[in-house]
Amino acid sequence: MTDALYSVHMAREDPPRYRQIADDLRARMESGEYPPDSRLPSVAELMDRYGVALATMNAAIRVLRSEGRIETEQGKGTFARKPREAEPTPEYRELAAQLRLLGERMDAAEAWMARQEDRSE
């Protein structure tokens, strides 16, 4: 009988509520509703708007803060910020290094060809 109790499938199809809230606030910032340097509603107002507890709202705020999209100033509120540029991936940096090396080799080859042409004249 207890085996049936533990066989309940617990998979989630929707993202957690705090992620949904972070996604919604991000979309509002990107649409211009909360442009950079604008003040967002208070945490209490956001909790009321989304119908969630403080812990859920704080988790959503942490997500946006880690992305550099918001900043909280003690006693002043939470402000939208311009998102920081994404860091290039290691694959991108490797490709850029290979392209630089290829460019250097092309320059060297062109210089060699120019010297050969000068010798043959």
C-alpha positions in Angstrom: 0.0 0.0 0.0 2.8 2.5 0.8 4.4 1.7 -2.6 1.6 3.4 -4.4 2.1 6.5 -2.3 5.7 6.9 -3.6 4.9 6.1 -7.2 3.3 9.5 -7.9 4.9 11.2 -10.9 6.2 14.6 -9.7 7.5 16.0 -13.0 6.7 19.6 -13.7 5.8 20.9 -17.1 5.8 24.6 -16.2 8.8 26.4 -14.9 8.7 27.3 -11.2 6.6 30.3 -10.3 9.6 32.5 -9.4 11.0 31.9 -12.9 7.7 32.8 -14.5 7.7 36.0 -12.5 11.3 36.8 -13.5 10.4 36.1 -17.1 7.4 38.4 -16.9 9.4 41.3 -15.3 12.2 40.8 -17.8 9.7 41.0 -20.7 8.2 44.2 -19.1 11.7 45.7 -19.0 12.5 44.8 -22.6 9.1 46.2 -23.7 9.9 49.6 -22.1 7.4 49.4 -19.3 10.3 49.5 -16.9 13.1 51.2 -18.8 16.7 51.4 -17.4 16.9 53.4 -14.2 13.2 53.3 -13.6 11.9 52.2 -10.2 10.0 48.9 -10.1 7.0 48.5 -7.8 7.8 47.6 -4.2 8.3 44.0 -3.3 4.9 44.1 -1.4 3.2 45.4 -4.6 4.8 42.7 -6.7 3.8 40.0 -4.2 0.2 41.3 -4.4 0.3 41.5 -8.2 1.6 38.0 -8.7 -0.1 36.5 -5.6 3.0 34.9 -4.2 4.9 34.8 -0.9 8.0 36.8 0.0 10.3 33.9 -0.6 9.0 33.4 -4.2 9.3 37.1 -5.0 12.8 37.2 -3.5 13.8 34.3 -5.7 12.6 36.1 -8.8 14.4 39.2 -7.8 17.6 37.2 -7.3 17.4 35.8 -10.8 17.1 39.3 -12.3 19.8 40.7 -10.1 22.2 37.9 -11.1 21.5 38.8 -14.8 22.4 42.4 -14.0 18.9 43.5 -14.9 17.9 45.0 -11.6 19.6 46.6 -8.6 18.2 47.2 -5.2 19.2 50.3 -3.3 18.5 50.2 0.4 15.7 52.5 1.4 15.1 53.7 -2.2 13.7 50.6 -4.0 14.5 48.3 -6.9 15.6 49.8 -10.2 15.7 48.4 -13.7 19.2 48.4 -15.2 20.5 48.0 -18.7 21.5 44.3 -19.0 25.2 43.7 -19.2 26.6 42.3 -22.3 26.9 38.5 -22.5 30.3 37.0 -22.0 31.7 35.3 -25.1 31.7 31.5 -24.8 34.9 29.5 -24.8 34.1 28.3 -28.3 33.7 31.8 -29.5 37.0 32.9 -28.0 38.7 29.9 -29.6 37.3 30.6 -33.0 38.3 34.3 -32.7 41.9 33.2 -31.8 42.0 30.9 -34.9 40.7 33.7 -37.1 43.4 36.1 -35.8 46.1 33.4 -36.5 44.7 32.8 -40.0 44.8 36.6 -40.7 48.5 36.7 -39.5 49.3 33.7 -41.8 47.6 35.4 -44.8 49.5 38.6 -44.1 52.8 36.6 -44.0 51.9 34.8 -47.2 51.1 38.0 -49.0 54.3 39.6 -47.9 56.2 36.5 -49.1 54.5 36.7 -52.5 55.3 40.3 -52.8 59.0 39.6 -52.2 58.9 36.8 -54.8 57.4 39.2 -57.4 60.0 41.8 -56.6 62.8 39.3 -57.2 61.5 38.1 -60.5 61.4 41.7 -61.9 
